[in-house]
Amino acid sequence: MVGYFLTTLITALSLLVTDLLLPGVTLANFPAALVAGVAIGLVNSIVKPVLTVLSLPITFLTLGLFTLIINGICFSLAAFFVPGFAVHGALAFIAGPIVLSLVSTLLNRYFVAKQTPGSEALAGKQTNAFASSQASRADAISTEKTAESNS
């Protein structure tokens, strides 16, 4: 539940950044961005898979570039359902989902790294386990060499 809320919050913040960067994306306020984040999540989980499957032939023909159009359709569909969120123009239609994805990825990496407690300790334990396995392997090799030299 916390993960879903955090993802929605990061999507809302990413939408606000997208609003600042692209002239065709318009958000009225932060509550509209939160509702738009939920709407984008719902559209991406329900409508986008159906559109993707239905458009597979044209996606193959365009070597995957039609996926940009599908993303734009989903982005605009979410804007259609949310008052205070609008997408105007071809630049916002194509570049809006790209900018949203990039900003959302950066924010997710920042907040997830900050949010997960003990991630540094876990990484340290993995590194220590690797180092100890390497040390035990080196000890085994030196023991074998010692045994060979004694015989």
Secondary structure by P-SEA (a helix, b strand, c coil): caaaaaaaaaaaaaaaaaaacccccccccaaaaaaaaaaaaaaaaccaaaaaaaaaaaaaaacccaaaaaaaaaaaaaaaacccbbbcccccccaaaaaaaaaaaaaaaaaaaacccaaaaaaaaaaaaaaaaaaaaaaaaaaaaaaaaac
